[in-house]
Amino acid sequence: MSETGEISTLLAALKEGDTLAESRLMTLLYKELHGRALRYMQRERRDHTLQPTALVHETFLRLTRNNGLDLRSRAHFLATASIIMRRVLVDHARERAAAKRSGGKARVEMTDVLTAEHPRIDDMLLLDEALNQLAACDARQARVVELLFFGGLTEEEAAGVLGISDRTVKRDWRNARAWLQAQLTRTAP
């Protein structure tokens, strides 16, 4: 059986409560999850208190303990894991921001947030807020952003996870970036 087939089988067993499947799944996917966590952490500030290993473990716990998730394939698992990693980091940033409580929102360029080696906490929170607003307007476009930018999937992989064409993914990605840029460049009242 191929690794992809084995992962699909393990995901089905995990859904049925098989704890051995959980352990085997972690063994098969740990290296890839850790690599994604490292990429996420490289975008964070240097003094971040969360380590890549802790991010992987928190993500894996959230994935495997959520009985409502219907993970069907390796790509779907990894896409969902990447989204959960983003949420863990956003939750961490919110906690840190709540402790600091800065003033009003400032103008933020999307490209600054998406390409910054170490984006500011406030910028990541603004991006998360804008992405949530996009999800309210167009859930599929928001999901495309999560899969491509945060999930690290290719356009083809994202198309497979979403069950849409590559062209639709490209169009949604282009439109979502423009929409997010417009939201992020607004100045707060």
PECORLIN-V881696 format. One record per backbone hydrogen bond with DSSP energy under -1.0 kcal/mol. CO is the residue of the C=O (numbers start at 0). NH is the residue of the N-H. If there is no record, write none. Layout:
co=CO nh=NH
co=CO nh=NH
This chain:
co=1 nh=5
co=2 nh=6
co=3 nh=7
co=4 nh=8
co=5 nh=9
co=6 nh=10
co=7 nh=11
co=8 nh=12
co=9 nh=13
co=10 nh=14
co=12 nh=17
co=13 nh=16
co=17 nh=21
co=18 nh=22
co=19 nh=23
co=20 nh=24
co=21 nh=25
co=22 nh=26
co=23 nh=27
co=24 nh=28
co=25 nh=29
co=28 nh=32
co=29 nh=33
co=30 nh=34
co=31 nh=35
co=32 nh=36
co=33 nh=37
co=34 nh=38
co=35 nh=39
co=36 nh=40
co=37 nh=41
co=39 nh=42
co=42 nh=118
co=44 nh=47
co=50 nh=54
co=51 nh=55
co=52 nh=56
co=53 nh=57
co=54 nh=58
co=55 nh=59
co=56 nh=60
co=57 nh=61
co=58 nh=62
co=59 nh=63
co=60 nh=64
co=64 nh=66
co=65 nh=68
co=72 nh=76
co=73 nh=77
co=74 nh=78
co=75 nh=79
co=76 nh=80
co=77 nh=81
co=78 nh=82
co=79 nh=83
co=80 nh=84
co=81 nh=85
co=82 nh=86
co=83 nh=87
co=84 nh=88
co=85 nh=89
co=86 nh=90
co=87 nh=91
co=88 nh=92
co=89 nh=93
co=90 nh=94
co=91 nh=95
co=92 nh=96
co=93 nh=97
co=94 nh=98
co=95 nh=99
co=96 nh=100
co=108 nh=112
co=109 nh=113
co=110 nh=114
co=111 nh=115
co=119 nh=123
co=120 nh=124
co=121 nh=125
co=122 nh=126
co=123 nh=127
co=124 nh=128
co=125 nh=129
co=126 nh=130
co=127 nh=131
co=128 nh=132
co=129 nh=133
co=130 nh=134
co=131 nh=135
co=132 nh=136
co=133 nh=137
co=137 nh=141
co=138 nh=142
co=139 nh=143
co=140 nh=144
co=141 nh=145
co=142 nh=146
co=143 nh=147
co=144 nh=148
co=144 nh=149
co=145 nh=150
co=146 nh=152
co=153 nh=157
co=154 nh=158
co=155 nh=159
co=156 nh=160
co=157 nh=161
co=158 nh=162
co=158 nh=163
co=164 nh=168
co=165 nh=169
co=166 nh=170
co=167 nh=171
co=168 nh=172
co=169 nh=173
co=170 nh=174
co=171 nh=175
co=172 nh=176
co=173 nh=177
co=174 nh=178
co=175 nh=179
co=176 nh=180
co=177 nh=181
co=178 nh=182
co=179 nh=183
co=180 nh=184
co=183 nh=107
